[in-house]
Every structure is written in structure tokens, then in C-alpha cells.
Amino acid sequence: MTSFREMLLLSLYEEVLGRLGGLTCRDGTLIASIGKMKLALPAELEQSLRPLIGQKVAILRTDIPDKQYLFRVLDQAPISEKNASLPEAP
């Protein structure tokens, strides 16, 4: 079992990226497995993060009141000429 010393606690404006492998709750802390890392998060994020298991995500810690952590799903689709936002070459 992972000890709390082996878990990553994000600093302000630190972000972690990777595939969300699973979530467990222990002693009021949510433990997110992201790649090979174990990330300690507030337990209240569990309901929002659980549907994202298996997807590549980014989790950012902020100092925004009521939004201490922001997260997003990273698009896996490669950028191609068809979906690139740059203007086409002449």
C-alpha cells in the first residue's frame, strides 16, 4: 500500500498530466493513480474524476477560491491539416 509520503501533493499552479488509472479514498484523501504517480487530492473531487478513469487528463492546482483544482481531458486525436487551426498554405 502507498504511504502518504510516497504521494505527490501539487504546489500552487503545478500541473500533472497522464492517464487516470484509478481512484481510491483513504483517511479522507482521494488518491488518483496517474501514470506511475499517486496524487493526493481532496475527497470531494471523486465524483467529478471517476467518469474520467482511463482517459488522459491534466490536473492543475490553483489559488482560485472554490476552484482549488482544475482538470481537463486531453484530446488524443493527432493534429492534421483538416483539424488544425492554422490557415492553409497557398
N, C-alpha and C positions, 0 to 999 in steps of 0.2 A: 504494500500500500504506500502511496506517495505521502511524505510528510509535508507539513506546511512550509518547511524550509526549502523544499525542492520545487515549490511552486513559484511562478512568476507573478509579481504584483506590478502592474503598469504604473509608471510615473505619469505626471501630467503631460498630455499631448504625446505620449508614447503609443505606438500602434503595433499590433501584431497581425500578421497575415498567414493564412493557411487553411487547410481543410479541417472543418469542425468534425472531429471523430466521435465525440460523445460528451455527455454532461452527467455529473454526479453531484449530490448535495451532501456536505459533511460539516457538522458543527455550525450550521447557519451560513456556510460559504458555498457558492457554486463553483465547481471545478470543471473547467472546459478543457478538453483534450484537443489541442490544435497542432497538427503535425506531431512532432515529438515533445512538444511543450505541454505543461499543465499550467493553466492560467486561473488564478483566483479572482472571482467576480462576485458581486452582490447576488444573493439568492433570488432577489426579485426579477432578475433577467432571465430566469429559466424558461418561463412560458414564451417569451419572445424568441429565445435562441433555439429551443427544442425543434421547431419545424425546419431549422437550417442545418441540422445534422447531415453530414455527407457532402455539404457544399463548401466551396472555398469562400471564406469570409475575411473581413477586416474588422477589428475591434479597436476603437480609439478611446482613450480616457481623456476627459475634458474637465474644465472647471466651470462649466455651464450649470447653473442651478437647475435641478430636476432632470438633467441630462448628463450625468456623470460619465456615462459610457455611451458611445455611438457605435453602431455596427451596420455593415452593409454586405451584400453578397457580391462577390467579384465575378464579372462576366467571364465565362470560359471561352466564348467564341473568339476565334482569331480575327484580327482586323484585316479586312480585304478591301480591294478597291471599291467594291459595291457598298460596304457599310462604313467606310472611312469618312470622317467629317471634313477632310481637306478637299479643296477644289481640284477638279480633274486637270491633268496636264493637257496643254493644247495639242 
